Amino acid sequence: MSSSALHPSPLDASSVVAGVIRTIESDLLEFRRDLHRRPELSWRETRTTELVAQRLEAAGLRVRRLPRSGLVAEVGESGPVIALRGDLDALPVTDLTTDEWSSTVPGVSHACGHDVHTTALLGAGHALAAVRDAGLLRGRVRLLFQPAEEVMPGGALDLIAQGVLDDVSQVFGLHCDPSLDVGQVGLREGPLTGAADMLKVTLRGKGGHTSRPHLTQDLTFALGKLITELPAVLSRRLDPRAGVSVVWGKVEAGSAPNVIPATGVIAGTVRMLDALAWAEAEHTVSEIVHQIVSPYGVVAEVAYQRGVPPVVNQHFSTLVLTRAVETALGQEGAVPTVQSLGGEDFGWFLDRVPGAMGRLGTRTPGGPTYDLHQGDLRVDERAVAIGARVLAEAALEASLESDA
């Protein structure tokens, strides 16, 4: 047997991947559109799970359905394990698009592009099965179809508890980025996202008539002080290099303009760029809340939910993902990106094993720039096949490096 037969060229496997993705691209687009029509919220992705499982089983992958929703599939028989992750869940956001595949579920849509992530990973699975059938796959590849990314602290923790990272040497993922043109993947070594927590503060006090605030505990005034002063004080209590951001999304108090209410609620998110600051945030926030409202005599109940750590791309894994992008798209496809304050529970995987996440461009060149988590989000569907190929190439590249 020749040396080339013993050690197949990575170009051979890449050619198989490219050919399979071209062949199934139209099927992948129909699959993505079907998911977009029938989105499912976190932990309810049962239909999505079953559709993916059936496709992968037909391709000869070993599939394990998870107890609530989601699945793990594997291709390859032995050797190092490379994991690829895609998330399944939609958001409680009304679809405002008018495409023929717009959501048919009232108040629910794939406004974060998880239908693209799921379909791209499915395509990668098909391509890697063909690489295996051609005798070109080194090691094993584990596909993580994860539920509940959109809720804190995220479905990643549930998968980790079920052992999906056992024997995994590296893990890779992609996330839609509507600020990048299709055909580009944003890459960055080190922190890619921020830590994200949920904060809810309930104030209680003696209400009364607005003509006699001195006989009440002016809860509304205390709420106003808390809204403005917590972000300001926190910026002086935590390292400013951590980029701490407190943003309120909900304020509730009172029912009439001349009545000081007895209860009020504010809720929002606490985000930061740094994992060290994240470790201090819960205690510090709670302490500051009580200090701010103390002069007004109200009682504060702080509900602080730790969410997700930052996604921190490991050096070597970022190089692997960069090479995968360049194989799939050419050198011009790999572009630099910046750290954001968005939360992503892929950070839990990277807290356990090395890996990297890239940002998959979904904007049509020259077209509008949409935003994630908005009902008008549209993606250039060419991103589906691109994502599938990049994920498959990342698995091949990482397997070669592990084997070496």
N, C-alpha and C positions, 0 to 999 in steps of 0.2 A: 504494500500500500504506500502511496506517495506521501511525502510530508504534508502537502496541501490537503490531502484527504484526511490525515490525522488531525490537522489543525486548520479547519476551514477559515477562509478569509471572512472578516466581519463584513466586507462588501457583499459577499454572497447572501448573508442573512439580511442585510439592509435591502438588497434587491428584492428578496422575498417579501419583506414588510411593505415596501413601496408598491409592489404589484398587487398584493392582497388589498391594501387600502384603496387603490384605484378601482379594483373590481367591486368592492362592497360599498363604495362611497355613497351611491344613491340609496342603498338600503339603510345605511347609517343615518342619512338625513331623514328618511321616513320614520325611522325609530325615534330620533330626537323630536320630530314634530308630534309623534304620538305621545311621548312623555310630556311635551309642552301643552298638549290639549288636556291631559289628565294629570295635573300636578298633585302631589300628595305632601302633606305637612310632616314635620318631624315625628319620627316613631310610627308613622302611619303608612310608610312607603311599601305596602304589601304588594300592590299590583306591579309597581316598578321593579321590586325585588324579583317577583316571579317571572316577569318578561325577560329580565337580564339572565336569570338562572337558566331558563329554557334555551336561550341562544347559546350560552356558554356550554351547556351540556351537549347540545347538538354538535358543537365544535370539538368535543372530546376532552373538555376540561373537567377536573374534579371540583365539584361545587358543594359547599356547606352553607345551608341557609341558617341564618342566625335566629335566636329565639323570638325577637320582637319584629325586626325588619332588617334588611341588609343581608349581605352574603360575602363569603370568601371563596375565591376560586384559585386553582393552582394548575400550572402547566410545567412540565419537566419532571424528571424522576429523582435526581440526586444532585448534590452539590450545593453551593452557596445559594441563599434565598434573597432575591431582590423583590421588594414590595412596591406596587403602584397603587395609588389611592384615588378614588373618585367619590364624590358625595351625591346623595340621592334626593334630598328633601327640597321642597319648595317653601315659599314664604306666604304669610297671610297678607298678601298685597294684591289688589285688583289689577287684572291685566287690562291695560289701556290701549293695546295694539289692536289692529284690525286685520291681522294676517288670518288666513283661512285655518291656521293651526293655533290660533289664540286659545287661551284657557277656557274650558267649558265648566270649570268649577268656580262658583261665585266666591270672590274674595281671596282666591288662592292663585298664585302664578310662580313660574320659574324666573323671578326677577333678579336672581343672582347668577344665573347661568349654570345651575347644577345639572340641568338636562344635557348641556354640552359636555360637562365633566363626565357624567355617567356614560354617554354615548361614545366619547373619545376612549374611555377605558375599555368599553366593550369592543370597540374596533381594535385596540391594541391587543386584547385577548385573542381575537380571531387571527391577527397577524402573527402573534407569537406561537399559536397552535400550528400555523403553517410552517413556521421556522422549525418547530419541533418535528413535524412530519417529514421535513426535508433533512433531518438529522443534523441541524446546524445550531440547536439551542444548547448552550452550556449552562449548567446549573438549573435552578428552578425560579419561576416568577410567580409571586402571589398577588392576586388582584383583590384589593380591599374596596368593596362597594359599601360605603359607610352611610348609615342613617344619621339624621339629627345633627347636622353641622350647625344649623341655625339657632339652636338653643344652647344655653350655657349650663354646665361647662362643656357640652359637646359630646356627640356620640363616639368620638375617638376613644374616650376613656372606657366606654363599654366594650369596644373591640379589643383594646389592650388587655382588659381583664379576662377576656376569653382567649388570650394567647396568640393573637394574630401576628405579633411581632417575634414570636419564638423562632430562633434561628435566622432572623432577618439581619442582613449585614448593612443594607441601605434601603431607604424608602424615598419615593419621588411622587410629586403631584403637580398639577397645573391648576390655575385659577383664572377664569375669564377676566380680561381687563379691557373695558370698552374705550379706554383712552389710548390704546395701542392699535395700530393698523393690523388687519389680518395679514398673516405672513411674518409677524414679529413675535418674539417671546422675550419678555423682560426678565433679566437675570441680575442677581445681586448676591454676593457673598456676605454672610453675617445676617443681622436682623432684617427681616423683610416686612413684618407686620408688627403691631403693638400688642401689649397685654390689654385685655378688655374685661371689665367687671360691671355688674349691675348694682345700682344704688337706689334704694327707696327709703324716704324719711317720712314718717307719720308724726305730726304734731298734735298734741291734745292740750286744751286749756279751757278756762272759763270764758264762754262767749257772752254776747250782750248787744246792746244798741250802739250804733256807731256814734251817737251823741255823747256816750259816756265811756270812752275807751279806757279811762283811768280806773274804772270799776271792773274791767275785764283783764284778761291776759291776751293782748291783741295778737292773736295767732296769725292773722294775715300779714301784719307788719313783720312778724318774726319770720314767716315764710319768705318774704321779700328779701330780708337781710341774708337769710340762708342761701337763697338763689345766687346772690351776687358775691357774698363774702367767702363761701366755701372754696370756690375756684381760686380766689385771690389769696387766701391764707394758705391753701395747700401748695401754691407755687412758691411759698417761702418756707415750707416745712419739709418738702422733698427736694432732692437734687434737681435744679432747673434743667440739667442736661438730660433728665429723664423724659422731658416733654410731656408732663402730666396735663391732661385735659379732662375737665368735668363739664359735661353738656347735658342740660335738662331737656327731656322730651315730654314730660307730663307734669302739669300743675293742676290741682283740684282743691278748691276751698270755697265754701259758702254757696248760698242760693238766692240771696237778695242783696241789693246794694247798700241797704241800711242796717244790715245785721252782721256783727262780728261772729264768725263761726267758731264752733268748739273743736272742730277737727279740720285738718288739712293734710294733703299728701303732695310730695314732689318725688319724681323718679327720673333717673337718667343713667348715663354711663360714665365710668371713670376709666380713662385710657392712658397708657404711658408707653414709652419706647423701651424701657429698661426693666429687666427682670429683677434687679436688686430693689428698685423702687417699688415694684409690684409686691414684693414680700412685705414691705412696710405699709402699704397703702390702706389696708382694711383698718388696722388699729388707729392710724393717724386720722383717717377720715372720720371715724366714729368719735374720737376725742374732740376734733374741731367742731363737729356738729353740735355737740353738747355745750361747748364753750360759747358758741355763737348765740344759741337760743336761751342760755341761762338767764340773762338780764330781763327777759320778758316773762319769766315765770312759767313758761310752757314746758311740757314734758315731751321729749323726743324719743321716738322708737326708730332705731336704725336697722334696716335690713340690707346687709351687704353681701352680695353673692359673687364670690370669686369666679371668674369666667375662664379665660384661656391665656396661656403664656404667649410671648412673642414667638413667631416662626423665625428660627435662626438657622440659616442655610450653612451647612458645614463646608469647609474649604474644598476638600477633595470631591464631595458630591456635587458641588456647584460646577466644578470643572467637568465632571461626567455629564451633567445636564447640558452644559454649554456645548460639548462635543456632539451630544445627541441632537441639539437644535441645529447645529451647523451641518450635520449629516442630512437632516431632513429638509432644511431650508437654505443652506448656504451660510457663509459667514455673516451676510447682511441680515439674516434672520435673528441673530442674537444681539439684543440691545440692552443697554444698562437701564436699571430702574431704581427707584428710591424707596426707602422705608415709609410705610403708611401707619396710621393709627388704627386701621381696621383690625378686627379680631378674626382669627382663623384657628379652629381647633386642630389643624395639622401640626400646630406647635406641640401638642401632647406627644405625637409620634416622634418628633425630633428631640423631645426631652428624653427619649429612651434610646433611639438609634440614630446614627448619622443619616443625613438625607438633604434634600433640597426641593423647593417649590419654585416654579416659574410662573410668570404672568402671560397668559395666552391672549394675544391680540384678537379682538373681535370687531373692530371698527372697520367699516368699508372705507378705503382710502378716499379722502375728499368728502366723505359723508359726515353726518352729525355725530357728536360725541355724547353718548348716553351715560347714565350713572347707574351703578348697581343698587339694588333694593328699591328701584322705582318701576312703576307699572308700565312705563313706556319703553323699557329696555328692549332693544333689538340687537341681534348679533348677526354678523356676516357668517353664513353657514359654512363657508370654506374652512372656518376654524375647527369644525368637528374633525375632518380628516387630518388636518394639521396636528391637532392635539393627539389623535390616535397614533400618528406616526412618531411624534416626539416621545410619547410615553414608551412605545415599543422600543425605540432606539435607545432610550435611557436604560431600559432593562438589559438590552444587549450589551451596551457599552459598560455598564456596571458589572455584568457577568464576566466579561472579558477581563476587566481589571481584577476582579476577585479571584478568577482562575489563575491569573498571572502571579 
